[in-house]
Amino acid sequence: MTELDPNNLSNLTSVPDLESPEAQARIQETLDKEQQLYDELGFDAPELERALILLRMADAQVGLKNNEAAWNNARRAFESFIDNEQWEAAVEACNLLYQTEQPASICALGQGIWLAVTFPVDVTLSINMLTHIIDETPARSDGAAIAAITAHYIADIRSDNKNHSSLSFLTRNILARVAENHSDVKDQHSLDIWMLKLELKDPEQFLPRLSKILNIIVEDNWWYDKDTLREKIPH
């Protein structure tokens, strides 16, 4: 199966001062080029090639605040990525769907986080998806704590030697910030007690709780069969 590189997105939405005339013109130019590429695809063009162009178009459309069109393109791309077992690209699509601020954007976030935690996708992307839960969750809710410890856990088990230290440092700081907002935790001893109290030491305890949170986020409206996808987890 052909492997896609979702990191090959234009990353337009990370450009500083997106609303400046220069940035908007650049984004529009990129969108026009991607649209032309899409229009020139033959009827028998590979499905994944079509999907990746749709994803890049959605990326540009988010930058242009054309959110409904971005949703439609990213949603179509998502279906293709799931059908072709391109898990990381599917998570990228969910990240864009979340950014479109449409009625089902929170649901899309839940879909993407389940994939990001379940499959060995890019560690930074997985952490970013989990921080969206922290941003969306009230400070004193346990949901933010569950997301933060999961991000720290993923940083620990997925990072390579090159970025393990920096990503673990990042996620430790995220966890400390969540603990302070949740229970006014300000030192390591208090953090350890807080983690024991909330059962954040053992992934066999906090990962099932994350699963329950995701069920609430998506309102049990999953876009895929989780049991079927679990059978595809690499061993």
N, C-alpha and C positions, 0 to 999 in steps of 0.2 A: 504493500500500500504506500502511495506517495505521502511523505511527511511534509506538512506545511510549517512554515515559520511564522507564527502570529506576531512575533516581535518585529516583523517586516512592515508593520503598519506605519503610517506616516507620523503617528504620534502628534498630530496637529493640535489636539486638545491640551497638550502640555506646553505649547508655545506661550511665552509671557505676553501679556497685554493682547489677548485674543481679539478684543473688540476694536483695536486700532484699525484704521483704514488699510494700512499696509498688510497687517496680518489677515484681515478678512479677504483682501484681494488674493493673497497667496493661497488661502484655503479654498476660495472659489475656483482658482485656477487648477488646483489639485483635483477638486471635485469634477470639474469639466473634463480633465484628462481621464479620470477613472470612468466617468460616464461614457466617454468615447470608446475606451477599451471594452467596456461592457457591451456597448451597442455593436461593436465589431466582432463579438464572439459568434462563432458559428453555432448552428443548431446542435451539433455533436460535440461542443466544447466540454471538457471535463467539468463535472459538477463542482469539484473543489476549487478549480480556477475561478469559476463563476462566483462561488461563495466568498472567496477571499477578496475579490473586487468589490462585492457588495459590502463587505466589512470595512474596507478602506473608504468606500463612499459614505457609509454611516459615520465613520470617524470624522470625516470632513463636515458632514451635515450637523453633527453635534456642535462642532466649532462655529458653524453658521447659525446655530439656534433653530435649525430646521428639524425640530425634534420628531415630529410625526413621521417624516420621510426617513429619518435616521432609524426610528423604531422599526419601520416596515422592512428596511434593508437588513438591519442586524438580525431581526427575527427570522427572516428567510435564510440568512447565512447560518444562523444557529442550528436550524433543522438539518441543513446539509452536513454541518460538522458532526452533529450527533449521529446521523445515519452512517457517516464514514469514520466514526470513532476518533475524531480529531478533538480530543478533550480540551487541550489548552486553547485552541482556537474557539471552541464553544464557550469557554470561560471569558475570553476576550469579548465575544459577542454579548454575553450577559453583562459585562462591565459597561459596555456602550449602552445597552438597553437600560441599565440603571441610570445612566447619566442623562437619558432623554426626558426624565421626569414625567413620564406618561402614567396613566392610572395603574398599570401593571408593572411599573418599574421595580417596586419593592419585591414583587413576586419574582422578577427576573434575577434580582440580587440573590434571593434564596436558591434559585436553580443553579446559579454560577458557583455559589459557595459550596454547595454539596459536591459539585464536580471537582472544585479546587481542593477540597479536603480528601475526597475519595481517591482521586487519581494523582499520580506523581507529576503534576504540572509545575510550571515555573514557580519557585518559592516566593519571589517578590510579588508576582501577580496574586498568588494565594493570600499573602499577607495583606495586600492592598484591598482585596475583596472583603476580608474579615474586618478591616478597619472601617469599612462602610457600615457594618453593623454597629460598631462603637459609636459612629457619628449619628446613627439613626435611633439609638437607644437612650432612654433617660439615664442620667448619671448614676442614680442609685439602684438601677435595675441590674439584676444578676446577668442579664444577657450580654452586657458589655464585658463583664469579667470573663464569661465563657469564651467570647470571641477573642479577647486579648490572650488568654492562656493557650487557646488553640493556635493562634498566630505564633506564639513563642515556641510551642511544641513543634510546629511545622518548620520554623526556622532552624531548630535544633536537628531534626532528623533528615531534612532535605538539603540543607546548605552544604556546599563543597568546602574544602579547606580554604579556598580563596576568600569566600564571603561569609563564612560561618560566624566569625567574631563580630563583624559589623552588623549583620542581620540579627544576631542574638542580642547585641547591645541595643539595637533599635527596638526589638520586641520587648525586652526587659523594661525599657523606658515607657513603652506603651502600657505595659501591665502596671507599672508603678503609678502612672498617671490615672489609669482607670481605678486603681485601688484608692488613691487619694480622693478622687471624685465620689467614689462609692461609699467609703467609710472613713475618710479623713486619715488615711494611712500615710505616715511620713518617714518611717524608718524600716530597716530590714527586719527587725524582730516583729514589728507590727504586721509587716507584709507576710511573713511566714505564718503568723497566727491567722490572718485574714484568709490566706490560701487554704489552710487546713479547715477553717470554718466553712468555706464555700466549696470544699472538696475539689480543689484545683490542682492537686498534686499528682493525681493518677488519671491518665488519659482514658482508662476504662470507666472512669466516673464522669469526666467532663465531656467526652465526645458524645455519649448518648444524650446528654443534656443539650448539646449543640443540635443534635438531630431533632429534638423536640422543638427547639427554637425555630429551626428551619421549617418544620411542618406548620408552625403558626404563621411564619412570614409568608409562605406560599399558599396558606389556607387550604392545604392538601390538594392544591391544583398543580400537580407535577406535570411537566411537559415531556417526561420520559418515564419509562418503567425502571425504577431504581433497582429492583431485583435482577432484571435483565442486564442492566449495566454493571452491577456488582460482579457478574460472571465474567466480565471482560477486564477486571482488574489484573494487571500483570503481576506475576508471582516471581 
